[in-house]
Amino acid sequence: MPISARNQITGTVTSITRGEAIANVELDAGGQRIVASITTEAAAELELGEGKEVTAIIKASDVILAT
């Protein structure tokens, strides 16, 4: 499926913490940790589980850094 977002990072699901409405999905992307918060419904529809290869697609209007 073609999309306009250019920030795409491939990774492997390392853990999923499910709440009532939100699932925090942790990925290993080449040694970097990425965590996505998605609905539990979306996690089920995507059939996410540990070891599954996924693509994190990042689309943001702002990125803020602080030290």
C-alpha positions as CSV (number, residue, x, y, z in Angstrom):
1,M,0.0,0.0,0.0
2,P,1.7,3.3,-1.1
3,I,1.7,6.0,1.5
4,S,3.0,9.6,1.7
5,A,4.9,9.2,5.0
6,R,8.7,9.0,4.4
7,N,9.8,8.1,7.9
8,Q,9.4,4.3,7.9
9,I,11.5,2.1,10.2
10,T,11.4,-1.7,10.1
11,G,11.5,-3.5,13.4
12,T,10.5,-6.6,15.4
13,V,7.9,-6.6,18.1
14,T,9.7,-7.4,21.4
15,S,6.7,-6.9,23.8
16,I,3.1,-5.7,24.0
17,T,1.6,-4.2,27.2
18,R,-2.2,-4.2,26.8
19,G,-4.5,-2.0,28.8
20,E,-8.3,-1.7,28.5
21,A,-8.1,0.7,25.5
22,I,-4.4,1.2,24.6
23,A,-1.6,-1.3,23.8
24,N,2.0,-0.1,24.1
25,V,3.9,-2.0,21.4
26,E,7.7,-2.1,21.8
27,L,9.9,-2.6,18.8
28,D,13.6,-3.4,18.2
29,A,14.6,-1.4,15.2
30,G,18.2,-2.3,14.6
31,G,19.1,-2.0,18.2
32,Q,17.0,1.1,18.7
33,R,13.9,0.9,20.9
34,I,10.6,2.3,19.5
35,V,7.3,2.3,21.4
36,A,4.0,2.9,19.7
37,S,0.8,3.4,21.6
38,I,-2.1,2.1,19.6
39,T,-5.6,0.9,20.4
40,T,-6.0,-2.7,21.6
41,E,-8.5,-3.1,18.7
42,A,-5.8,-2.1,16.2
43,A,-3.2,-4.5,17.9
44,A,-5.7,-7.4,17.5
45,E,-6.6,-6.5,13.9
46,L,-2.8,-6.4,13.0
47,E,-2.4,-9.7,14.8
48,L,0.6,-8.3,16.6
49,G,2.8,-10.6,18.8
50,E,6.3,-10.9,19.9
51,G,8.7,-11.6,17.0
52,K,6.4,-10.2,14.3
53,E,8.1,-7.9,11.8
54,V,6.4,-4.6,11.4
55,T,7.1,-1.1,9.9
56,A,6.8,1.9,12.2
57,I,5.5,4.8,10.1
58,I,6.2,8.2,11.8
59,K,4.2,11.2,10.7
60,A,4.5,14.2,13.0
61,S,4.2,18.0,12.5
62,D,6.6,18.7,15.3
63,V,9.7,17.1,16.8
64,I,10.9,18.7,20.0
65,L,14.3,17.9,21.6
66,A,15.6,19.0,25.0
67,T,18.8,18.4,27.0
